[in-house]
Amino acid sequence: MLSTSPTPQVIRRWRLSLFVFMLLVGVSMSSWIVRTPAVRDAIEASTAQMGLVLLGLSAGSMSGILSSGAAVRRFGGRNTMAVGGALVVAGVLVVGLGSEAASAPLVALGLAFFGGGGGLSEIAVNIEGADVERRLGRSVLPALHGCFSAGTVVGALAGILCTYLRVPVLWHLAVVAALAAAAVAWALRFIPTGTGRRAAVPGHGGGFRAQLAVWRDRRILLLGAVVLALALAEGSANDWLPLIMVDGHGTGQTVGSMVFAAFAAAMTAGRFAGAALLRRFGAVRVLRGSAVISSVGLALVVFSPSPALAGVAVVLWGLGASLGFPVTISAAGDSDDPDAAVGAVATAGYLAFLAGPPVLGFVGEHVGLRGAMVLVLLVVATVVVTSAAARPRDAGDGPAGETPPPGSAGEAVGVRPAADGADGAGGVGDEGAEGRPAPVG
């Protein structure tokens, strides 16, 4: 944690920088996702082979995730984000080079860079965001992840235009990498150093042992199961949705990109509506409703013979998946050791990105990508049971999922009241850093 109490202005700048960082990661990710059919054609990969290529993303993600907790504890969130952001930029560029060279190994390497950078930086961002949330005493993580989703919409729309105009993948992704590099450099200027950093304590295990110790808490274990399920719903769309529409429903590449853009837009809308939904219904009911809505959307994509209906159904899929990650991370922050709990639960979410691409790719090779999504549907359905773990610890003895009284500690997602003179900072209509309007959060 920071050694001194930051001023409200510093917190607003901090929050805005995190929003920008997440926005650029979303733009970078969707930029190559919407070009997946073109990349697949360039490297002449089958569905199973494409699953192996995407395994590079999974391997990179898990490498970044497994090292991120220790990196944040030793170097702080800001420095970890700097390394992660650099890897994301490099990954986007290398994917473009691999497509131009028709090299599957080079594309897989680029995805490994991207995944490693995403794993490092996004867990650090979640730890930073949870700290901002605790200082403000209000929900921040849904809007933070909403910025990521908004970035995916921007990247998807730009990708649709590039696909329609037949812009080479390399040119497209090179421009994205340059813009992302500039945005990373800007965002890091306003993020305080030291968040999550800890001094070594004699006799206290650190590193991987410390990460494992968090899982002794049954509540954290169940939150990990929730985030894994809903992250799989999100990640499977990120990995496969354009190809599901092209190969599974027989649409063209541009239509496949447009459907992914609709999914990303639904994710964005759900996340920016998250704070209001949490205040009204509480975390448990929101997660259960998310699982039901996402399941309906998935079922229609899998079983509907109509490409048009499937295209509309991805909106439900996206709305249902939108709040899984941020709401569960917020719940994990309501812990005795919030940094460790947030890192552990976020790691569980990324397990979905490790297992998802290769498993769904190999299953899809035999039963089709639509059939492979049945596995995702079954996992998402488990959230109806496991979501009770998101209940705030100080919510009293009322029914699970009951929203605490307005103004109480732990309202909706378990955040603590604002401190350090920051009460009200960052709300709708507040002025951001240097007089700029701050994003909703």
Contacts in CASP RR format, 6 or more apart in sequence:
PFRMAT RR
TARGET T0000
AUTHOR 0000-0000-0000
METHOD contacts of the structure
MODEL  1
MLSTSPTPQVIRRWRLSLFVFMLLVGVSMSSWIVRTPAVRDAIEASTAQM
GLVLLGLSAGSMSGILSSGAAVRRFGGRNTMAVGGALVVAGVLVVGLGSE
AASAPLVALGLAFFGGGGGLSEIAVNIEGADVERRLGRSVLPALHGCFSA
GTVVGALAGILCTYLRVPVLWHLAVVAALAAAAVAWALRFIPTGTGRRAA
VPGHGGGFRAQLAVWRDRRILLLGAVVLALALAEGSANDWLPLIMVDGHG
TGQTVGSMVFAAFAAAMTAGRFAGAALLRRFGAVRVLRGSAVISSVGLAL
VVFSPSPALAGVAVVLWGLGASLGFPVTISAAGDSDDPDAAVGAVATAGY
LAFLAGPPVLGFVGEHVGLRGAMVLVLLVVATVVVTSAAARPRDAGDGPA
GETPPPGSAGEAVGVRPAADGADGAGGVGDEGAEGRPAPVG
1 131 0 8 1.000
1 194 0 8 1.000
1 195 0 8 1.000
1 196 0 8 1.000
1 339 0 8 1.000
2 131 0 8 1.000
2 192 0 8 1.000
2 194 0 8 1.000
2 195 0 8 1.000
3 194 0 8 1.000
5 419 0 8 1.000
5 420 0 8 1.000
5 421 0 8 1.000
6 14 0 8 1.000
6 135 0 8 1.000
6 192 0 8 1.000
6 420 0 8 1.000
6 422 0 8 1.000
7 420 0 8 1.000
7 421 0 8 1.000
7 422 0 8 1.000
8 421 0 8 1.000
8 422 0 8 1.000
8 424 0 8 1.000
8 425 0 8 1.000
9 432 0 8 1.000
9 433 0 8 1.000
10 192 0 8 1.000
11 132 0 8 1.000
11 135 0 8 1.000
11 136 0 8 1.000
11 422 0 8 1.000
11 425 0 8 1.000
11 426 0 8 1.000
12 425 0 8 1.000
12 426 0 8 1.000
12 430 0 8 1.000
12 431 0 8 1.000
12 432 0 8 1.000
12 433 0 8 1.000
12 438 0 8 1.000
13 190 0 8 1.000
13 432 0 8 1.000
13 433 0 8 1.000
13 434 0 8 1.000
14 128 0 8 1.000
14 132 0 8 1.000
14 190 0 8 1.000
14 191 0 8 1.000
14 192 0 8 1.000
15 129 0 8 1.000
15 132 0 8 1.000
15 136 0 8 1.000
15 140 0 8 1.000
15 144 0 8 1.000
15 426 0 8 1.000
15 438 0 8 1.000
15 439 0 8 1.000
15 441 0 8 1.000
16 190 0 8 1.000
16 432 0 8 1.000
16 433 0 8 1.000
16 436 0 8 1.000
16 438 0 8 1.000
16 439 0 8 1.000
17 186 0 8 1.000
17 187 0 8 1.000
17 188 0 8 1.000
17 189 0 8 1.000
17 190 0 8 1.000
17 191 0 8 1.000
18 125 0 8 1.000
18 128 0 8 1.000
18 129 0 8 1.000
18 132 0 8 1.000
18 144 0 8 1.000
18 187 0 8 1.000
18 191 0 8 1.000
19 143 0 8 1.000
19 144 0 8 1.000
19 147 0 8 1.000
19 439 0 8 1.000
20 147 0 8 1.000
20 183 0 8 1.000
20 186 0 8 1.000
20 187 0 8 1.000
21 81 0 8 1.000
21 85 0 8 1.000
21 121 0 8 1.000
21 125 0 8 1.000
21 183 0 8 1.000
21 184 0 8 1.000
21 187 0 8 1.000
21 188 0 8 1.000
22 122 0 8 1.000
22 125 0 8 1.000
22 144 0 8 1.000
22 145 0 8 1.000
22 146 0 8 1.000
22 147 0 8 1.000
22 148 0 8 1.000
22 151 0 8 1.000
23 147 0 8 1.000
23 148 0 8 1.000
23 150 0 8 1.000
23 151 0 8 1.000
23 154 0 8 1.000
23 183 0 8 1.000
24 151 0 8 1.000
24 179 0 8 1.000
24 180 0 8 1.000
24 183 0 8 1.000
24 184 0 8 1.000
24 187 0 8 1.000
25 85 0 8 1.000
25 88 0 8 1.000
25 118 0 8 1.000
25 121 0 8 1.000
25 122 0 8 1.000
25 148 0 8 1.000
25 151 0 8 1.000
25 180 0 8 1.000
26 148 0 8 1.000
26 149 0 8 1.000
26 151 0 8 1.000
26 152 0 8 1.000
26 155 0 8 1.000
27 151 0 8 1.000
27 152 0 8 1.000
27 154 0 8 1.000
27 155 0 8 1.000
27 158 0 8 1.000
27 176 0 8 1.000
27 179 0 8 1.000
27 180 0 8 1.000
28 88 0 8 1.000
28 89 0 8 1.000
28 92 0 8 1.000
28 114 0 8 1.000
28 176 0 8 1.000
28 177 0 8 1.000
28 180 0 8 1.000
29 114 0 8 1.000
29 152 0 8 1.000
29 238 0 8 1.000
30 151 0 8 1.000
30 152 0 8 1.000
30 153 0 8 1.000
30 154 0 8 1.000
30 155 0 8 1.000
30 156 0 8 1.000
30 159 0 8 1.000
30 238 0 8 1.000
30 260 0 8 1.000
30 264 0 8 1.000
31 92 0 8 1.000
31 155 0 8 1.000
31 158 0 8 1.000
31 159 0 8 1.000
31 172 0 8 1.000
31 173 0 8 1.000
31 176 0 8 1.000
32 39 0 8 1.000
32 92 0 8 1.000
32 95 0 8 1.000
32 96 0 8 1.000
32 114 0 8 1.000
32 173 0 8 1.000
33 152 0 8 1.000
33 156 0 8 1.000
33 238 0 8 1.000
33 239 0 8 1.000
33 241 0 8 1.000
33 242 0 8 1.000
33 260 0 8 1.000
34 155 0 8 1.000
34 156 0 8 1.000
34 159 0 8 1.000
34 160 0 8 1.000
34 163 0 8 1.000
34 242 0 8 1.000
34 257 0 8 1.000
34 260 0 8 1.000
34 261 0 8 1.000
35 99 0 8 1.000
35 159 0 8 1.000
35 162 0 8 1.000
35 163 0 8 1.000
35 169 0 8 1.000
35 172 0 8 1.000
35 173 0 8 1.000
36 50 0 8 1.000
36 242 0 8 1.000
36 243 0 8 1.000
37 242 0 8 1.000
37 243 0 8 1.000
37 246 0 8 1.000
37 253 0 8 1.000
37 256 0 8 1.000
38 99 0 8 1.000
38 163 0 8 1.000
38 169 0 8 1.000
38 253 0 8 1.000
39 95 0 8 1.000
39 96 0 8 1.000
39 99 0 8 1.000
39 107 0 8 1.000
39 169 0 8 1.000
40 50 0 8 1.000
40 243 0 8 1.000
42 98 0 8 1.000
42 99 0 8 1.000
42 100 0 8 1.000
42 102 0 8 1.000
42 169 0 8 1.000
43 53 0 8 1.000
43 98 0 8 1.000
43 99 0 8 1.000
43 102 0 8 1.000
43 103 0 8 1.000
43 104 0 8 1.000
43 107 0 8 1.000
44 102 0 8 1.000
45 53 0 8 1.000
45 104 0 8 1.000
46 365 0 8 1.000
47 243 0 8 1.000
47 247 0 8 1.000
47 361 0 8 1.000
47 364 0 8 1.000
47 365 0 8 1.000
47 368 0 8 1.000
47 369 0 8 1.000
48 361 0 8 1.000
48 362 0 8 1.000
48 364 0 8 1.000
48 365 0 8 1.000
49 104 0 8 1.000
50 243 0 8 1.000
50 361 0 8 1.000
51 357 0 8 1.000
51 358 0 8 1.000
51 360 0 8 1.000
51 361 0 8 1.000
51 362 0 8 1.000
52 108 0 8 1.000
52 358 0 8 1.000
53 104 0 8 1.000
53 107 0 8 1.000
53 108 0 8 1.000
53 111 0 8 1.000
54 111 0 8 1.000
54 239 0 8 1.000
54 357 0 8 1.000
54 358 0 8 1.000
54 361 0 8 1.000
55 108 0 8 1.000
55 357 0 8 1.000
55 358 0 8 1.000
56 108 0 8 1.000
56 109 0 8 1.000
56 110 0 8 1.000
56 111 0 8 1.000
56 112 0 8 1.000
56 115 0 8 1.000
57 111 0 8 1.000
57 112 0 8 1.000
57 114 0 8 1.000
57 115 0 8 1.000
57 239 0 8 1.000
57 353 0 8 1.000
57 357 0 8 1.000
58 353 0 8 1.000
58 354 0 8 1.000
58 355 0 8 1.000
58 356 0 8 1.000
58 357 0 8 1.000
58 358 0 8 1.000
59 112 0 8 1.000
59 354 0 8 1.000
60 111 0 8 1.000
60 112 0 8 1.000
60 113 0 8 1.000
60 114 0 8 1.000
60 115 0 8 1.000
60 116 0 8 1.000
60 117 0 8 1.000
60 119 0 8 1.000
61 115 0 8 1.000
61 116 0 8 1.000
61 118 0 8 1.000
61 119 0 8 1.000
61 350 0 8 1.000
61 353 0 8 1.000
61 354 0 8 1.000
62 350 0 8 1.000
62 351 0 8 1.000
62 353 0 8 1.000
62 354 0 8 1.000
63 112 0 8 1.000
63 116 0 8 1.000
64 115 0 8 1.000
64 116 0 8 1.000
64 117 0 8 1.000
64 118 0 8 1.000
64 119 0 8 1.000
64 120 0 8 1.000
65 119 0 8 1.000
65 120 0 8 1.000
65 123 0 8 1.000
65 346 0 8 1.000
65 347 0 8 1.000
65 350 0 8 1.000
66 208 0 8 1.000
66 347 0 8 1.000
67 120 0 8 1.000
68 80 0 8 1.000
68 119 0 8 1.000
68 120 0 8 1.000
68 123 0 8 1.000
68 124 0 8 1.000
68 343 0 8 1.000
68 347 0 8 1.000
69 123 0 8 1.000
69 207 0 8 1.000
69 211 0 8 1.000
69 343 0 8 1.000
70 206 0 8 1.000
70 207 0 8 1.000
70 208 0 8 1.000
70 211 0 8 1.000
71 77 0 8 1.000
71 79 0 8 1.000
71 80 0 8 1.000
71 83 0 8 1.000
71 120 0 8 1.000
71 124 0 8 1.000
72 80 0 8 1.000
72 123 0 8 1.000
72 124 0 8 1.000
72 127 0 8 1.000
72 195 0 8 1.000
72 196 0 8 1.000
72 197 0 8 1.000
72 339 0 8 1.000
73 196 0 8 1.000
73 197 0 8 1.000
73 198 0 8 1.000
73 206 0 8 1.000
73 207 0 8 1.000
73 210 0 8 1.000
73 339 0 8 1.000
74 197 0 8 1.000
75 197 0 8 1.000
76 124 0 8 1.000
76 193 0 8 1.000
76 194 0 8 1.000
76 195 0 8 1.000
76 196 0 8 1.000
76 197 0 8 1.000
77 124 0 8 1.000
77 127 0 8 1.000
77 128 0 8 1.000
77 191 0 8 1.000
77 194 0 8 1.000
77 195 0 8 1.000
77 196 0 8 1.000
77 197 0 8 1.000
78 124 0 8 1.000
78 128 0 8 1.000
78 188 0 8 1.000
78 191 0 8 1.000
78 192 0 8 1.000
78 193 0 8 1.000
78 194 0 8 1.000
78 195 0 8 1.000
79 193 0 8 1.000
80 120 0 8 1.000
80 121 0 8 1.000
80 124 0 8 1.000
81 120 0 8 1.000
81 121 0 8 1.000
81 124 0 8 1.000
81 125 0 8 1.000
81 128 0 8 1.000
81 188 0 8 1.000
81 191 0 8 1.000
82 184 0 8 1.000
82 188 0 8 1.000
83 117 0 8 1.000
83 120 0 8 1.000
83 121 0 8 1.000
84 116 0 8 1.000
84 117 0 8 1.000
84 118 0 8 1.000
84 119 0 8 1.000
84 120 0 8 1.000
84 121 0 8 1.000
84 124 0 8 1.000
85 117 0 8 1.000
85 118 0 8 1.000
85 120 0 8 1.000
85 121 0 8 1.000
85 180 0 8 1.000
85 184 0 8 1.000
86 117 0 8 1.000
86 184 0 8 1.000
87 113 0 8 1.000
87 114 0 8 1.000
87 115 0 8 1.000
87 116 0 8 1.000
87 117 0 8 1.000
87 118 0 8 1.000
87 120 0 8 1.000
87 121 0 8 1.000
88 113 0 8 1.000
88 114 0 8 1.000
88 115 0 8 1.000
88 117 0 8 1.000
88 118 0 8 1.000
88 121 0 8 1.000
88 180 0 8 1.000
88 184 0 8 1.000
89 177 0 8 1.000
89 180 0 8 1.000
89 181 0 8 1.000
89 184 0 8 1.000
90 110 0 8 1.000
90 113 0 8 1.000
90 177 0 8 1.000
91 110 0 8 1.000
91 111 0 8 1.000
91 113 0 8 1.000
91 114 0 8 1.000
91 115 0 8 1.000
91 177 0 8 1.000
92 110 0 8 1.000
92 114 0 8 1.000
92 173 0 8 1.000
92 176 0 8 1.000
92 177 0 8 1.000
92 180 0 8 1.000
93 173 0 8 1.000
93 174 0 8 1.000
93 177 0 8 1.000
94 106 0 8 1.000
94 107 0 8 1.000
94 109 0 8 1.000
94 110 0 8 1.000
94 113 0 8 1.000
95 107 0 8 1.000
95 110 0 8 1.000
95 111 0 8 1.000
95 114 0 8 1.000
95 169 0 8 1.000
95 173 0 8 1.000
96 107 0 8 1.000
96 169 0 8 1.000
96 170 0 8 1.000
96 172 0 8 1.000
96 173 0 8 1.000
96 174 0 8 1.000
97 106 0 8 1.000
97 170 0 8 1.000
98 106 0 8 1.000
98 107 0 8 1.000
98 110 0 8 1.000
98 170 0 8 1.000
99 107 0 8 1.000
99 169 0 8 1.000
99 170 0 8 1.000
99 173 0 8 1.000
100 168 0 8 1.000
100 169 0 8 1.000
100 170 0 8 1.000
115 353 0 8 1.000
119 350 0 8 1.000
122 346 0 8 1.000
123 342 0 8 1.000
123 343 0 8 1.000
123 346 0 8 1.000
123 347 0 8 1.000
123 350 0 8 1.000
125 144 0 8 1.000
126 141 0 8 1.000
126 329 0 8 1.000
126 342 0 8 1.000
126 343 0 8 1.000
126 346 0 8 1.000
127 195 0 8 1.000
127 196 0 8 1.000
127 339 0 8 1.000
127 342 0 8 1.000
127 343 0 8 1.000
128 191 0 8 1.000
128 195 0 8 1.000
129 140 0 8 1.000
129 141 0 8 1.000
129 144 0 8 1.000
130 141 0 8 1.000
130 329 0 8 1.000
130 330 0 8 1.000
130 332 0 8 1.000
130 333 0 8 1.000
130 338 0 8 1.000
130 339 0 8 1.000
130 342 0 8 1.000
131 195 0 8 1.000
131 196 0 8 1.000
131 338 0 8 1.000
131 339 0 8 1.000
132 140 0 8 1.000
133 139 0 8 1.000
133 140 0 8 1.000
133 141 0 8 1.000
133 330 0 8 1.000
133 413 0 8 1.000
133 415 0 8 1.000
134 333 0 8 1.000
134 338 0 8 1.000
134 415 0 8 1.000
134 416 0 8 1.000
135 418 0 8 1.000
135 419 0 8 1.000
135 420 0 8 1.000
135 422 0 8 1.000
136 415 0 8 1.000
136 418 0 8 1.000
136 422 0 8 1.000
136 424 0 8 1.000
136 425 0 8 1.000
136 426 0 8 1.000
136 427 0 8 1.000
137 415 0 8 1.000
137 416 0 8 1.000
137 417 0 8 1.000
137 418 0 8 1.000
137 423 0 8 1.000
138 275 0 8 1.000
138 415 0 8 1.000
138 418 0 8 1.000
138 424 0 8 1.000
138 426 0 8 1.000
138 427 0 8 1.000
138 441 0 8 1.000
139 274 0 8 1.000
139 275 0 8 1.000
139 278 0 8 1.000
139 279 0 8 1.000
139 330 0 8 1.000
139 412 0 8 1.000
139 413 0 8 1.000
139 415 0 8 1.000
139 441 0 8 1.000
140 441 0 8 1.000
141 326 0 8 1.000
141 327 0 8 1.000
141 329 0 8 1.000
141 330 0 8 1.000
141 413 0 8 1.000
142 270 0 8 1.000
142 271 0 8 1.000
142 272 0 8 1.000
142 274 0 8 1.000
142 275 0 8 1.000
142 278 0 8 1.000
142 323 0 8 1.000
142 326 0 8 1.000
142 327 0 8 1.000
142 330 0 8 1.000
142 441 0 8 1.000
143 271 0 8 1.000
143 272 0 8 1.000
143 274 0 8 1.000
143 275 0 8 1.000
143 439 0 8 1.000
143 440 0 8 1.000
143 441 0 8 1.000
144 326 0 8 1.000
144 441 0 8 1.000
145 271 0 8 1.000
145 322 0 8 1.000
145 325 0 8 1.000
145 326 0 8 1.000
146 267 0 8 1.000
146 268 0 8 1.000
146 270 0 8 1.000
146 271 0 8 1.000
146 272 0 8 1.000
146 322 0 8 1.000
146 326 0 8 1.000
147 439 0 8 1.000
148 271 0 8 1.000
149 264 0 8 1.000
149 267 0 8 1.000
149 268 0 8 1.000
149 270 0 8 1.000
149 271 0 8 1.000
149 322 0 8 1.000
150 268 0 8 1.000
150 272 0 8 1.000
151 264 0 8 1.000
151 268 0 8 1.000
152 264 0 8 1.000
152 267 0 8 1.000
152 268 0 8 1.000
153 261 0 8 1.000
153 264 0 8 1.000
153 265 0 8 1.000
153 268 0 8 1.000
155 176 0 8 1.000
156 257 0 8 1.000
156 260 0 8 1.000
156 261 0 8 1.000
156 264 0 8 1.000
157 261 0 8 1.000
158 172 0 8 1.000
158 176 0 8 1.000
159 172 0 8 1.000
159 257 0 8 1.000
160 254 0 8 1.000
160 257 0 8 1.000
160 258 0 8 1.000
160 261 0 8 1.000
162 172 0 8 1.000
163 253 0 8 1.000
163 254 0 8 1.000
163 257 0 8 1.000
164 254 0 8 1.000
190 433 0 8 1.000
196 339 0 8 1.000
204 210 0 8 1.000
210 340 0 8 1.000
211 340 0 8 1.000
211 343 0 8 1.000
211 344 0 8 1.000
211 347 0 8 1.000
213 340 0 8 1.000
214 220 0 8 1.000
214 337 0 8 1.000
214 340 0 8 1.000
214 341 0 8 1.000
214 343 0 8 1.000
214 344 0 8 1.000
215 221 0 8 1.000
215 344 0 8 1.000
217 335 0 8 1.000
217 341 0 8 1.000
218 389 0 8 1.000
219 335 0 8 1.000
219 389 0 8 1.000
219 393 0 8 1.000
220 332 0 8 1.000
220 335 0 8 1.000
220 341 0 8 1.000
220 344 0 8 1.000
220 345 0 8 1.000
222 386 0 8 1.000
222 388 0 8 1.000
222 389 0 8 1.000
223 328 0 8 1.000
223 331 0 8 1.000
223 332 0 8 1.000
223 345 0 8 1.000
223 348 0 8 1.000
223 389 0 8 1.000
223 390 0 8 1.000
224 328 0 8 1.000
224 344 0 8 1.000
224 345 0 8 1.000
224 348 0 8 1.000
224 349 0 8 1.000
225 348 0 8 1.000
225 382 0 8 1.000
225 386 0 8 1.000
226 287 0 8 1.000
226 324 0 8 1.000
226 328 0 8 1.000
226 383 0 8 1.000
226 386 0 8 1.000
226 387 0 8 1.000
226 389 0 8 1.000
226 390 0 8 1.000
227 324 0 8 1.000
227 325 0 8 1.000
227 328 0 8 1.000
227 329 0 8 1.000
227 345 0 8 1.000
227 346 0 8 1.000
227 348 0 8 1.000
227 349 0 8 1.000
228 348 0 8 1.000
228 349 0 8 1.000
228 351 0 8 1.000
228 352 0 8 1.000
228 379 0 8 1.000
229 291 0 8 1.000
229 352 0 8 1.000
229 379 0 8 1.000
229 380 0 8 1.000
229 382 0 8 1.000
229 383 0 8 1.000
229 386 0 8 1.000
230 287 0 8 1.000
230 290 0 8 1.000
230 291 0 8 1.000
230 294 0 8 1.000
230 320 0 8 1.000
230 321 0 8 1.000
230 323 0 8 1.000
230 324 0 8 1.000
230 325 0 8 1.000
230 328 0 8 1.000
230 380 0 8 1.000
230 383 0 8 1.000
231 324 0 8 1.000
231 325 0 8 1.000
231 348 0 8 1.000
231 349 0 8 1.000
231 350 0 8 1.000
231 352 0 8 1.000
231 353 0 8 1.000
232 352 0 8 1.000
232 355 0 8 1.000
232 356 0 8 1.000
232 376 0 8 1.000
232 379 0 8 1.000
232 380 0 8 1.000
233 294 0 8 1.000
233 298 0 8 1.000
233 317 0 8 1.000
233 318 0 8 1.000
233 320 0 8 1.000
233 321 0 8 1.000
233 376 0 8 1.000
233 379 0 8 1.000
233 380 0 8 1.000
234 267 0 8 1.000
234 318 0 8 1.000
234 321 0 8 1.000
234 322 0 8 1.000
234 324 0 8 1.000
234 325 0 8 1.000
234 352 0 8 1.000
235 352 0 8 1.000
235 353 0 8 1.000
235 356 0 8 1.000
236 356 0 8 1.000
236 360 0 8 1.000
236 373 0 8 1.000
236 376 0 8 1.000
237 260 0 8 1.000
237 263 0 8 1.000
237 314 0 8 1.000
237 317 0 8 1.000
237 318 0 8 1.000
237 321 0 8 1.000
239 356 0 8 1.000
239 357 0 8 1.000
239 360 0 8 1.000
240 357 0 8 1.000
240 360 0 8 1.000
240 361 0 8 1.000
240 369 0 8 1.000
240 372 0 8 1.000
240 373 0 8 1.000
241 256 0 8 1.000
241 259 0 8 1.000
241 260 0 8 1.000
241 263 0 8 1.000
241 314 0 8 1.000
242 253 0 8 1.000
242 256 0 8 1.000
242 257 0 8 1.000
242 259 0 8 1.000
242 260 0 8 1.000
243 369 0 8 1.000
244 301 0 8 1.000
244 369 0 8 1.000
244 370 0 8 1.000
244 373 0 8 1.000
245 251 0 8 1.000
245 252 0 8 1.000
245 255 0 8 1.000
245 256 0 8 1.000
245 259 0 8 1.000
245 260 0 8 1.000
245 307 0 8 1.000
245 310 0 8 1.000
245 311 0 8 1.000
246 252 0 8 1.000
246 253 0 8 1.000
246 255 0 8 1.000
246 256 0 8 1.000
247 368 0 8 1.000
247 369 0 8 1.000
248 368 0 8 1.000
248 369 0 8 1.000
248 370 0 8 1.000
249 307 0 8 1.000
249 310 0 8 1.000
249 370 0 8 1.000
250 307 0 8 1.000
251 259 0 8 1.000
251 307 0 8 1.000
255 307 0 8 1.000
259 310 0 8 1.000
259 311 0 8 1.000
259 314 0 8 1.000
260 314 0 8 1.000
262 311 0 8 1.000
262 314 0 8 1.000
262 315 0 8 1.000
263 314 0 8 1.000
263 315 0 8 1.000
263 317 0 8 1.000
263 318 0 8 1.000
265 315 0 8 1.000
266 314 0 8 1.000
266 315 0 8 1.000
266 316 0 8 1.000
266 317 0 8 1.000
266 318 0 8 1.000
266 319 0 8 1.000
266 322 0 8 1.000
267 318 0 8 1.000
267 319 0 8 1.000
267 321 0 8 1.000
267 322 0 8 1.000
268 322 0 8 1.000
269 319 0 8 1.000
269 322 0 8 1.000
270 277 0 8 1.000
270 318 0 8 1.000
270 319 0 8 1.000
270 320 0 8 1.000
270 322 0 8 1.000
270 323 0 8 1.000
271 322 0 8 1.000
271 323 0 8 1.000
271 326 0 8 1.000
272 440 0 8 1.000
274 286 0 8 1.000
274 322 0 8 1.000
274 323 0 8 1.000
274 326 0 8 1.000
274 327 0 8 1.000
275 412 0 8 1.000
275 440 0 8 1.000
275 441 0 8 1.000
277 286 0 8 1.000
277 323 0 8 1.000
278 286 0 8 1.000
278 327 0 8 1.000
278 403 0 8 1.000
278 412 0 8 1.000
278 413 0 8 1.000
279 403 0 8 1.000
279 406 0 8 1.000
279 411 0 8 1.000
279 412 0 8 1.000
280 403 0 8 1.000
281 403 0 8 1.000
282 401 0 8 1.000
282 402 0 8 1.000
282 403 0 8 1.000
282 412 0 8 1.000
282 413 0 8 1.000
283 327 0 8 1.000
283 330 0 8 1.000
283 331 0 8 1.000
283 387 0 8 1.000
283 390 0 8 1.000
283 391 0 8 1.000
283 392 0 8 1.000
283 401 0 8 1.000
283 412 0 8 1.000
283 413 0 8 1.000
283 414 0 8 1.000
284 387 0 8 1.000
284 388 0 8 1.000
284 390 0 8 1.000
284 391 0 8 1.000
284 400 0 8 1.000
284 401 0 8 1.000
285 401 0 8 1.000
286 323 0 8 1.000
286 327 0 8 1.000
287 323 0 8 1.000
287 324 0 8 1.000
287 327 0 8 1.000
287 328 0 8 1.000
287 383 0 8 1.000
287 387 0 8 1.000
287 390 0 8 1.000
288 383 0 8 1.000
288 384 0 8 1.000
288 387 0 8 1.000
289 320 0 8 1.000
290 319 0 8 1.000
290 320 0 8 1.000
290 321 0 8 1.000
290 322 0 8 1.000
290 323 0 8 1.000
290 324 0 8 1.000
290 327 0 8 1.000
290 383 0 8 1.000
291 320 0 8 1.000
291 380 0 8 1.000
291 381 0 8 1.000
291 382 0 8 1.000
291 383 0 8 1.000
291 384 0 8 1.000
291 387 0 8 1.000
292 384 0 8 1.000
293 316 0 8 1.000
293 319 0 8 1.000
293 320 0 8 1.000
294 316 0 8 1.000
294 317 0 8 1.000
294 318 0 8 1.000
294 319 0 8 1.000
294 320 0 8 1.000
294 321 0 8 1.000
294 380 0 8 1.000
295 377 0 8 1.000
295 380 0 8 1.000
295 381 0 8 1.000
296 313 0 8 1.000
296 316 0 8 1.000
297 313 0 8 1.000
297 314 0 8 1.000
297 316 0 8 1.000
297 317 0 8 1.000
298 313 0 8 1.000
298 317 0 8 1.000
298 373 0 8 1.000
298 376 0 8 1.000
298 377 0 8 1.000
298 380 0 8 1.000
299 313 0 8 1.000
299 377 0 8 1.000
300 309 0 8 1.000
300 310 0 8 1.000
300 312 0 8 1.000
300 313 0 8 1.000
300 316 0 8 1.000
301 310 0 8 1.000
301 311 0 8 1.000
301 313 0 8 1.000
301 314 0 8 1.000
301 317 0 8 1.000
301 370 0 8 1.000
301 373 0 8 1.000
302 370 0 8 1.000
302 371 0 8 1.000
302 373 0 8 1.000
302 374 0 8 1.000
302 377 0 8 1.000
303 370 0 8 1.000
304 310 0 8 1.000
304 313 0 8 1.000
325 346 0 8 1.000
325 349 0 8 1.000
327 390 0 8 1.000
327 413 0 8 1.000
328 345 0 8 1.000
328 390 0 8 1.000
329 342 0 8 1.000
329 345 0 8 1.000
329 346 0 8 1.000
330 413 0 8 1.000
330 414 0 8 1.000
330 415 0 8 1.000
331 345 0 8 1.000
331 389 0 8 1.000
331 390 0 8 1.000
331 391 0 8 1.000
331 392 0 8 1.000
331 413 0 8 1.000
331 414 0 8 1.000
332 338 0 8 1.000
332 341 0 8 1.000
332 342 0 8 1.000
332 343 0 8 1.000
332 344 0 8 1.000
332 345 0 8 1.000
332 346 0 8 1.000
333 341 0 8 1.000
333 342 0 8 1.000
333 414 0 8 1.000
334 392 0 8 1.000
334 393 0 8 1.000
334 394 0 8 1.000
334 410 0 8 1.000
334 413 0 8 1.000
334 414 0 8 1.000
334 415 0 8 1.000
335 341 0 8 1.000
335 393 0 8 1.000
359 375 0 8 1.000
360 369 0 8 1.000
360 372 0 8 1.000
360 373 0 8 1.000
360 375 0 8 1.000
360 376 0 8 1.000
361 369 0 8 1.000
361 372 0 8 1.000
363 371 0 8 1.000
363 372 0 8 1.000
363 375 0 8 1.000
364 371 0 8 1.000
364 372 0 8 1.000
388 400 0 8 1.000
388 401 0 8 1.000
390 401 0 8 1.000
390 413 0 8 1.000
391 400 0 8 1.000
391 401 0 8 1.000
391 402 0 8 1.000
392 404 0 8 1.000
392 410 0 8 1.000
392 411 0 8 1.000
392 412 0 8 1.000
392 413 0 8 1.000
392 414 0 8 1.000
393 414 0 8 1.000
394 404 0 8 1.000
394 408 0 8 1.000
394 409 0 8 1.000
394 410 0 8 1.000
394 414 0 8 1.000
395 401 0 8 1.000
395 402 0 8 1.000
395 404 0 8 1.000
395 410 0 8 1.000
396 404 0 8 1.000
403 411 0 8 1.000
403 412 0 8 1.000
404 410 0 8 1.000
404 411 0 8 1.000
404 412 0 8 1.000
405 411 0 8 1.000
407 417 0 8 1.000
409 416 0 8 1.000
409 417 0 8 1.000
410 416 0 8 1.000
417 423 0 8 1.000
418 424 0 8 1.000
418 425 0 8 1.000
424 430 0 8 1.000
426 432 0 8 1.000
426 438 0 8 1.000
426 441 0 8 1.000
427 438 0 8 1.000
427 440 0 8 1.000
427 441 0 8 1.000
428 440 0 8 1.000
428 441 0 8 1.000
429 437 0 8 1.000
429 438 0 8 1.000
430 438 0 8 1.000
431 437 0 8 1.000
431 438 0 8 1.000
432 438 0 8 1.000
END
